[in-house]
Amino acid sequence: MTHSPVIVALDYPTAEGALDLARRLDPADCRLKVGKELYTRAGPALLAQLHTLGFDVFLDLKFHDIPNTVSRAVSVAADLGVWMVNVHASCGRRAMTQAADTLAQFSAPPELIAVTVLTSFSQAEFEEVHHGERLEERVSMLAALTQDCGLDGVVCSPHEVPRLRAERGLNFGLVTPGVRPVGSDAGDQTRIMTPEQAIAAGSSYLVIGRPITQASDPLQALHQINLTLGAD
């Protein structure tokens, strides 16, 4: 069991690359995230291999569909033994409630969280699809709906964490991508913070990819982040 809030994003196109990185890390120091590209390529077999290596896995597929499809998908994720799985909050109340009710039937269900607004969105891009609406207001509304539906938390930008922590309380999970150590490239994220800033703001878990996966020594990069967070 790790006490670190770091979730390393395995953003690799193949299982071989992901497993090579996983073998260089320690499950006592982090959890791992498997997203759409990697899961589409490698499927459940990769999850089994990562579990064999001792890692908790966040299956980041952002299910967004009709209620029955969403609930069946999270049920399959639970069968696969993942630690965390997510849906889009915009799939609505019935889908999220049904998914939460489905997972409640498992003896050791995964954490169920919802995506509010993708952290790649700027306000200008957000307004192209939600004309006249403020991004932070949509995030707050969807987080409130998510909590009301019985989910464990949301994915959000670290810049939205202080507001959501104040609105949703201490027991609501806030999972934050867009976290970069000082000096790291921002990549395709637009609303970012350092790990220390995100934890101080109230983040529960930090999703970090390239600053670890593309480091010359990934384990040392992870240890350095954990050290700054007092988790090493």
C-alpha positions in Angstrom: 0.0 0.0 0.0 1.4 3.3 -1.0 1.1 6.5 1.0 2.1 8.6 -2.0 -0.6 10.7 -3.8 1.2 10.2 -7.1 -0.5 8.3 -10.0 2.0 7.8 -12.8 0.3 8.1 -16.2 1.4 5.2 -18.5 1.0 7.2 -21.7 2.6 4.6 -23.9 1.4 3.2 -27.3 2.3 -0.4 -26.4 2.3 -2.7 -23.4 6.0 -3.3 -23.7 6.8 0.4 -23.0 4.4 0.6 -20.2 5.6 -2.6 -18.5 9.3 -1.6 -18.9 8.5 1.6 -17.0 6.4 -0.2 -14.4 9.3 -2.6 -13.7 11.5 0.4 -13.0 9.1 1.8 -10.4 8.0 0.6 -7.0 4.3 0.0 -6.1 5.2 1.3 -2.7 5.9 4.7 -4.2 3.0 5.3 -6.7 -0.1 4.0 -8.4 -0.4 3.7 -12.2 -2.9 5.1 -14.8 -3.9 3.3 -17.9 -5.6 5.4 -20.5 -7.5 4.9 -23.7 -4.7 4.5 -26.2 -2.8 1.9 -24.1 -5.9 0.0 -23.0 -7.2 -0.2 -26.6 -3.9 -1.7 -27.6 -3.2 -4.0 -24.7 -6.5 -4.6 -23.0 -7.2 -6.5 -19.8 -4.0 -8.6 -20.1 -2.0 -5.5 -19.3 -4.0 -4.7 -16.2 -3.4 -8.3 -15.0 0.4 -7.8 -15.6 0.5 -4.5 -13.7 -1.5 -6.1 -10.8 1.0 -9.0 -10.7 3.8 -6.4 -10.3 1.9 -5.1 -7.3 0.5 -1.9 -8.6 -2.9 -0.3 -7.9 -4.3 0.8 -11.3 -6.5 3.7 -12.3 -8.4 2.7 -15.4 -8.9 6.1 -17.1 -11.5 5.4 -19.9 -13.9 8.2 -19.1 -17.1 6.3 -19.8 -19.8 8.5 -21.3 -22.8 6.6 -22.6 -26.4 5.6 -21.7 -26.9 4.5 -18.1 -26.9 0.7 -18.7 -23.8 0.8 -20.8 -21.9 2.9 -18.2 -22.9 0.8 -15.3 -21.9 -2.4 -17.1 -18.6 -0.9 -18.1 -17.7 0.0 -14.5 -18.8 -3.4 -13.4 -16.3 -5.0 -15.8 -13.6 -2.7 -14.5 -14.4 -3.9 -11.0 -14.2 -7.5 -12.2 -10.7 -6.7 -13.6 -9.6 -5.6 -10.1 -8.8 -1.9 -10.8 -8.3 0.5 -8.0 -10.1 3.4 -9.6 -12.3 4.0 -12.7 -14.0 7.1 -14.1 -17.0 8.3 -16.1 -17.9 11.7 -17.6 -20.1 13.6 -15.2 -22.0 15.0 -18.2 -23.4 11.5 -18.8 -25.9 12.6 -16.2 -27.5 11.7 -12.9 -29.1 8.3 -14.0 -25.9 7.0 -15.4 -23.7 8.0 -12.5 -26.2 6.8 -9.9 -26.6 3.5 -11.6 -22.8 3.1 -11.8 -22.4 3.8 -8.1 -25.2 1.4 -7.2 -23.6 -1.3 -9.4 -20.2 -0.9 -7.7 -21.7 -0.9 -4.3 -22.6 -4.6 -4.8 -18.9 -5.5 -4.9 -17.1 -6.5 -1.7 -14.1 -4.3 -2.6 -15.3 -1.9 -5.2 -12.9 0.5 -7.1 -13.0 4.2 -6.4 -15.5 5.8 -8.8 -14.8 9.3 -10.0 -16.2 11.6 -12.7 -14.5 14.0 -15.1 -15.9 17.5 -14.9 -14.2 19.6 -17.7 -11.1 18.2 -19.4 -7.9 20.0 -18.1 -6.8 20.7 -21.7 -9.6 23.2 -22.1 -8.9 26.9 -21.8 -11.8 29.3 -21.1 -11.9 30.3 -24.8 -12.0 26.7 -26.0 -14.7 25.9 -23.4 -16.9 28.7 -24.6 -16.8 27.2 -28.2 -18.8 24.3 -26.9 -20.6 25.9 -24.0 -21.4 29.4 -25.3 -21.5 32.1 -22.6 -20.8 29.8 -19.7 -17.9 30.1 -17.3 -15.6 27.0 -17.1 -15.3 27.1 -13.3 -19.1 27.3 -12.9 -19.6 24.2 -15.0 -16.9 22.4 -12.9 -18.6 23.3 -9.6 -22.0 22.3 -10.9 -20.8 18.9 -12.2 -18.9 18.2 -9.0 -22.0 18.9 -6.9 -24.0 16.5 -9.1 -21.2 13.9 -8.9 -21.2 14.0 -5.1 -25.0 13.9 -5.0 -25.0 10.7 -7.1 -22.8 8.9 -4.6 -19.5 8.9 -6.4 -16.1 9.2 -4.6 -14.8 12.3 -6.3 -13.9 14.1 -9.5 -11.1 14.7 -11.9 -10.3 18.4 -12.0 -7.6 21.0 -12.7 -5.5 21.8 -9.7 -6.7 25.4 -10.1 -10.2 24.3 -9.3 -9.2 22.4 -6.2 -9.5 25.1 -3.6 -13.0 26.0 -4.7 -14.2 22.4 -4.9 -12.5 21.4 -1.6 -14.5 24.3 0.1 -17.7 23.4 -1.7 -17.6 19.6 -1.4 -15.8 19.0 1.9 -12.8 17.1 3.1 -13.9 13.5 2.2 -14.6 14.2 -1.5 -11.7 12.9 -3.8 -10.0 15.4 -6.1 -7.8 13.8 -8.7 -5.7 16.3 -10.5 -3.9 16.0 -13.8 -2.0 19.1 -15.1 0.6 18.7 -12.4 4.2 19.5 -13.4 7.3 19.9 -11.2 9.2 23.2 -11.6 11.0 23.4 -14.9 8.8 20.7 -16.6 7.2 21.2 -20.0 3.4 21.9 -19.7 2.6 19.7 -22.6 -1.1 19.8 -23.7 -2.3 20.9 -20.3 -3.3 24.6 -19.8 -4.3 24.8 -16.1 -1.3 23.4 -14.2 0.4 23.6 -10.8 3.5 22.0 -9.2 2.9 18.9 -7.0 3.5 20.9 -3.8 1.1 23.6 -4.9 -1.6 21.0 -5.8 -1.4 19.2 -2.5 -1.4 22.4 -0.5 -4.5 23.5 -2.4 -6.3 20.3 -1.4 -5.7 17.7 -4.1 -6.2 14.0 -3.1 -4.2 12.4 -5.9 -1.8 13.8 -8.5 -1.6 12.4 -12.1 1.9 12.9 -13.4 3.1 11.5 -16.7 6.0 12.9 -18.8 8.1 14.4 -15.9 8.5 10.8 -14.7 8.0 8.7 -17.8 10.4 10.7 -19.9 13.0 11.3 -17.2 16.4 9.7 -17.7 15.9 8.0 -14.3 12.1 7.6 -13.7 12.5 6.1 -10.2 14.7 9.0 -9.1 12.2 11.5 -10.6 9.4 9.9 -8.7 11.4 9.8 -5.5 12.2 13.5 -5.8 8.5 14.4 -6.2 7.6 12.2 -3.3 10.3 13.8 -1.2 8.9 17.3 -1.9 5.5 16.0 -0.7 6.8 14.3 2.4 5.7 10.9 1.0 9.2 9.3 0.6 
